[in-house]
């Protein structure tokens, strides 16, 4: 191995580990967002069911990332995790004050899932560039889960919106 390729390999490993730490913090943020939403969902059982299911996946994704970091003798970033959890709670508080909380959460969830998808795609590209084949396969499982959740949300935006309008028009609580 030449010095240039050793340097490239070290750079890829370093960037991959940083990406894993970022993804771990992102999953922490996702968990906080989902938990805050589940605490308040009342009129949308189908959304609650999808969120509960994805919360289990999110917890598994976080565990997978912990295992990947351990393979590199690395650990998560406590500071990044805390900052992302704070951001999630702040966002949830802001949406909770909105008259159309369910709609804002739906839009934010779709955007967040797509952000996670991009993050996993980038990590997979780094893993492949570094020759981390097993790690790429683990990350591909998380990518598929994020894509499935994003697809579910995308397919249900109109349904949630219509139900929101129906509840609002009937005088029922529609925001959550």
QUIHU-V892861 format. One record per run of one state. SS is the DSSP state (~ for helix, > for strand, _ for the rest). FROM is the first residue (numbers start at 1). TO is the last residue. Records with the same first field share a line. If there is no record, write none. Layout:
SS->FROM-TO ; FROM-TO
//
This chain:
_->1-2 ; 41-44 ; 72-77 ; 97-100 ; 131-132 ; 170-176
~->3-40 ; 45-71 ; 78-96 ; 101-130 ; 133-169
//
